[in-house]
Amino acid sequence: MGLRESFQAGLARQLGHPSGLRGRVVGAMLNRGNRKPITEAVAALGLAGGETAVDIGFGGGLGLGLLLRRAGTVHGVEISTTMLERARRTFRREIAAGRLRLHEGPITALPLDDGSADAVVTTNTVYFVDDLDGAFAEVARVLKPGGTFVLGIGDPGTMSRSPLFTEHGFRIRPVADVEAALVRAGLDVRRHELLGGGQMGFHLLVTGPQ
Ligand SMILES: C[S@@+](CC[C@H](N)C(=O)[O-])C[C@H]1O[C@@H](n2cnc3c(N)ncnc32)[C@H](O)[C@@H]1O
């Protein structure tokens, strides 16, 4: 494997599961590089104030900070202990105040009660999830009736042109396939927004229980 391929393989691994010192750098990088899509995804939840909100696969934690500005209680779910530690340090006051709860676990087995969330957001995570139906069924399970789930994914057409994504195990799915999986999980797609402006188009699917 050449230098470039080995750098890309390492970066792809870190994007899917940031860990150690490199993971900490990746966390900061994610917050910078994904600021716009994360901000728009949180805004699309339409929080009025005081809700219970969840960010799944929060990475660098920018989404947690944005949710904490409006929601009453925020849950962060992650598989990466490095990202969990980073969030514990960044948000120690909010954790001490009981406004932020962090959980270790995957999107396919959410460590949250049935019907406990008004709002759920996840951005740039489902590329690392094989069982999309299982993941969305879990999101549907934890959402309250009338709740909102915003899913953010990079444009599959653009992603398919980059070896970083095509050669290192990312699951790049057509948006129509993702929408079909949401519907199978009992989630109506209420709105589909395409964000431009960055290096890569970004799709926001605003959904909720049928
Ligand atoms: C590319 S980062 C995206 C982070 C952040 N949401 C963003 O948009 O910048 C993917 C994150 O999802 C987490 N992740 C990967 N697979 C996951 C899973 N099955 N369940 C929950 N989180 C997962 C990773 O640990 C990582 O922090």
The ligand as an ORCA input file, in Angstrom:
! r2SCAN-3c Opt
* xyz 0 1
  C     -17.728     10.854     10.494
  S     -18.070     10.968     12.221
  C     -19.406     12.148     12.247
  C     -19.480     12.913     13.527
  C     -20.527     14.023     13.556
  N     -21.853     13.513     13.590
  C     -20.321     14.928     12.370
  O     -21.196     15.003     11.486
  O     -19.269     15.578     12.298
  C     -18.933      9.464     12.577
  C     -19.176      9.286     14.051
  O     -20.147      8.251     14.217
  C     -19.710      7.358     15.217
  N     -20.287      6.041     14.883
  C     -19.852      5.171     13.934
  N     -20.620      4.078     13.908
  C     -21.579      4.266     14.859
  C     -22.661      3.476     15.319
  N     -22.904      2.278     14.800
  N     -23.438      3.983     16.306
  C     -23.188      5.205     16.844
  N     -22.161      6.002     16.447
  C     -21.368      5.528     15.472
  C     -18.200      7.386     15.156
  O     -17.605      6.986     16.367
  C     -17.939      8.845     14.813
  O     -17.752      9.651     15.948
*
